[in-house]
């Protein structure tokens, strides 16, 4: 009996020694302290992980935008603008991620530490941003209550830019997608207004058809747009793509 108790005591002592052996080095280890920049980056990454939409503020202009990475395409929308940009992600050096528009232009860079750098249209240097607030995901466009009246309004708005109202025609195949069709028309209108700042735009008609991917073409005074409603915001040309197409014709 005494022998058994003695063995049991030895086991307890051995177990205690093992625990102390593993714990002591961990308590003795003193990791290097991260810099202030690292702390901010880690905080941003914790508060706004890749699956959680969040508002960021451009430290240069003060403008705020919502960045949403919950879907197949990253989405970005400035608070003071109507257009939603669908961005395509690609990996860069040092673990950075680049987010580009459908024209290939880099719009955002997210560093490995979570810092977000924004490159507004025409800015090649970029501006740092600060995390402002978490948010809900960007929702699809609303269904227009009066589709024909909404088209007429877009045409009337374009008349102020072009001097005359272009005729807008929509293929019957898009009749079940009035929400995405109207969103594409409105985005095209933004693109035409942007193009007018850099090029001569002679536009008399806009036609929209359904297809398997977003496309656009310009023939004379006609702008043809193909949209893929199943791809959401990525299923139509961005305003930049439309503006770039007109500028390339000059």
C-alpha positions in Angstrom: 0.0 0.0 0.0 2.9 2.4 0.9 4.6 1.4 -2.3 1.6 2.3 -4.3 1.2 5.7 -2.6 4.9 6.4 -3.3 4.5 5.7 -7.0 1.3 7.8 -7.1 3.3 10.7 -5.6 6.1 10.3 -8.1 3.5 10.5 -11.0 2.0 13.7 -9.6 5.5 15.2 -9.2 6.4 14.3 -12.8 3.2 15.7 -14.2 3.7 18.9 -12.3 7.3 19.2 -13.6 6.0 18.7 -17.2 3.4 21.4 -16.8 5.9 23.8 -15.3 8.4 22.9 -18.0 5.9 23.9 -20.8 4.5 27.0 -19.0 7.7 28.6 -17.8 9.2 29.2 -21.3 5.9 30.7 -22.5 5.8 33.1 -19.5 9.5 34.0 -20.1 8.9 34.8 -23.8 8.6 38.6 -24.5 7.5 39.2 -28.1 8.4 42.5 -29.8 5.8 45.2 -29.5 4.0 46.1 -32.7 4.2 49.6 -34.1 1.3 52.1 -33.9 0.6 51.5 -37.6 0.5 47.8 -37.1 -1.9 48.2 -34.2 -4.3 50.3 -36.3 -4.1 47.8 -39.2 -4.9 44.9 -36.9 -7.7 46.8 -35.3 -9.2 47.6 -38.7 -8.9 43.9 -39.8 -10.7 42.8 -36.6 -13.5 45.3 -36.9 -14.1 44.9 -40.6 -13.1 41.4 -41.8 -13.4 40.5 -45.5 -16.9 39.2 -45.0 -18.3 42.3 -43.2 -19.2 45.4 -45.2 -17.9 48.7 -43.8 -17.7 52.4 -44.5 -14.2 53.9 -45.1 -13.3 57.6 -45.2 -10.9 58.9 -47.8 -8.4 60.9 -45.6 -7.5 63.1 -48.6 -11.0 64.2 -49.7 -13.0 63.3 -46.7 -15.5 61.3 -48.8 -17.0 58.2 -47.4 -17.6 54.9 -49.3 -19.1 51.5 -48.5 -16.9 48.5 -49.3 -18.8 45.2 -49.5 -17.0 41.9 -50.0 -19.8 39.5 -49.1 -20.6 38.4 -52.7 -18.8 37.0 -55.7 -17.7 40.5 -56.7 -16.5 43.2 -54.3 -18.8 46.2 -54.4 -18.0 49.8 -53.7 -20.3 52.8 -53.5 -19.5 56.3 -52.6 -22.0 57.8 -50.2 -22.5 60.9 -52.4 -22.9 59.0 -55.7 -25.5 56.6 -57.2 -23.3 54.1 -59.0 -22.2 50.8 -57.5 -18.8 49.6 -58.8 -18.3 45.9 -59.1 -14.6 45.2 -58.6 -12.5 42.2 -59.4 -9.8 41.1 -56.9 -6.3 39.9 -57.7 -3.3 39.1 -55.5 -0.3 41.3 -55.4 3.2 41.3 -53.8 3.6 41.1 -50.0 0.1 39.7 -49.6 -1.7 42.8 -50.9 -5.0 42.5 -52.8 -5.9 44.8 -55.7 -9.5 45.6 -56.7 -10.0 46.7 -60.3 -12.9 48.1 -62.3 -14.1 46.5 -65.5 -11.6 48.8 -67.3 -8.7 47.2 -65.4 -8.1 50.4 -63.4 -7.0 49.8 -59.8 -9.6 51.3 -57.5 -8.6 49.8 -54.1 -5.5 48.2 -52.5 -5.9 46.3 -49.3 -2.6 45.6 -47.6 -1.8 42.4 -45.7 -2.3 44.2 -42.5 -5.7 45.4 -43.5 -5.0 49.0 -44.5 -7.3 50.2 -47.4 -5.8 52.6 -50.0 -8.3 54.2 -52.4 -7.5 55.4 -55.9 -10.3 57.7 -57.1 -10.8 58.3 -60.8 -7.8 60.2 -62.1 -5.7 59.6 -59.0 -2.7 57.4 -59.5 -1.1 58.0 -56.2 -3.9 56.8 -53.9 -5.0 58.0 -50.5 -5.1 56.2 -47.2 -8.5 55.6 -45.6 -9.8 55.2 -42.1 -12.4 52.7 -41.0 -15.5 54.7 -40.2 -18.3 52.2 -39.4 -19.5 48.7 -40.1 -22.6 48.4 -42.3 -25.0 46.1 -44.0 -24.4 44.7 -47.5 -25.2 46.6 -50.6 -28.7 45.5 -51.8 -29.9 45.1 -55.4 -31.6 48.1 -57.1 -35.3 48.6 -56.5 -37.9 47.6 -59.0 -39.1 50.8 -60.8 -42.8 51.6 -60.2 -43.1 53.0 -63.7 -40.5 51.7 -66.0 -41.4 53.8 -69.1 -41.5 57.0 -67.0 -38.1 56.1 -65.5 -36.6 55.7 -68.9 -38.1 59.0 -70.0 -36.5 60.7 -67.0 -33.1 59.3 -67.8 -33.4 60.5 -71.4 -34.5 63.9 -70.3 -31.5 64.2 -67.9 -29.2 63.3 -70.8 -30.7 66.0 -72.9 -29.2 68.5 -70.5 -25.8 67.1 -71.1 -26.1 66.3 -74.9 -28.4 69.1 -76.0 -31.1 66.6 -77.1 -32.7 63.6 -75.6 -31.5 60.2 -77.0 -34.0 57.5 -77.7 -33.7 54.5 -75.3 -34.9 51.1 -76.5 -35.0 47.9 -74.4 -35.2 44.4 -75.8 -38.3 42.3 -74.7 -36.0 39.7 -73.2 -35.2 42.1 -70.4 -38.9 42.7 -69.5 -38.5 40.4 -66.4 -35.4 42.4 -65.2 -36.7 45.9 -65.0 -34.6 46.5 -61.9 -31.2 45.6 -63.4 -32.1 47.1 -66.7 -32.9 50.5 -65.1 -29.8 50.3 -63.1 -27.8 49.7 -66.3 -29.5 52.7 -68.0 -28.7 55.0 -65.1 -25.1 53.8 -65.0 -24.8 54.4 -68.8 -26.1 57.9 -68.2 -23.4 58.6 -65.6 -20.9 57.2 -68.1 -22.0 59.5 -70.9 -21.8 62.5 -68.6 -18.3 61.5 -67.6 -17.3 61.0 -71.2 -18.6 64.5 -72.1 -15.9 66.0 -69.9 -13.1 64.4 -71.9 -14.5 63.8 -75.4 -17.1 64.9 -78.0 -20.2 62.7 -77.5 -22.7 62.5 -80.3 -25.4 60.2 -79.0 -28.8 59.8 -80.5 -29.9 56.3 -79.3 -29.2 53.8 -76.6 -30.2 50.2 -76.9 -30.1 47.4 -74.3 -30.1 43.7 -74.8 -29.6 40.6 -72.7 -26.5 38.5 -73.0 -24.1 36.2 -71.1 -21.7 39.0 -70.1 -21.5 42.8 -70.0 -20.5 44.4 -73.2 -20.8 47.7 -75.0 -20.3 49.0 -78.5 -20.5 52.4 -80.2 -21.5 52.7 -83.8 -22.0 56.2 -85.1 -24.5 57.9 -82.9 -25.7 54.7 -81.3 -24.6 53.2 -78.0 -25.4 49.4 -77.6 -25.2 47.8 -74.2 -25.5 44.1 -73.3 -26.3 43.2 -69.8 -26.3 39.9 -67.8 -28.8 40.3 -65.0 -27.6 37.1 -63.3 -24.3 38.8 -62.6 -25.8 41.7 -60.7 -23.8 44.9 -60.6 -21.0 43.1 -62.5 -23.5 42.3 -65.3 -23.4 45.8 -67.0 -20.6 48.1 -68.1 -19.5 50.7 -65.6 -19.6 54.4 -66.2 -15.8 54.3 -66.6 -16.1 51.6 -69.3 -18.6 53.8 -71.3 -16.5 56.9 -70.8 -13.3 55.1 -71.9 -15.0 53.8 -75.0 -16.0 57.3 -76.1 -12.5 58.7 -75.3 -10.9 56.0 -77.4 -12.8 57.1 -80.4 -11.2 60.6 -80.4 
